[in-house]
Amino acid sequence: MDHIKVIDTKCPHCGKELNSSLNTDSDERPPMPGDASICIDCAGIGVFNDDMQLMLPDRETLEAWKAEPGMWDGIDLAVEAVKSRRADLPNPKD
């Protein structure tokens, strides 16, 4: 999987500046409005709006993702992967 350059945006949870995306689908397409995104820094879940800016997903979006077969499992897996990656990094405060 290759990183795909996207418009500069910020995580709606932690404010981390983001400019690329890693698609977990096999078609390697760039993200589209309505797609989920997991912040590489805080593992927060965002959704791309029509301007390709990340926003907090609203209740309706979360319910739609949970209703779509395999979607929520994929999101949960990605969140856990980021959290695991972060746990393996050295703590700069040490």
C-alpha angles and dihedrals in degrees: 000000000000127000112250118215112236134178112287111269139156132239107257089218106047104008095240110162110242129189107164140051136205113214115214092196119096094237094070092217121160117258118277133202109288094029120129122241130192118211111238089213106046103010090237117157118239136172127219113240126207090279090051092248118138116247134176108270113247124227092264092054093048091050091049091051091049091050094051110090111253095356098106092041089055092048092048091048091051092048091051091047091054092046090050092048091050091050090055094053120093114260109244089210091063 
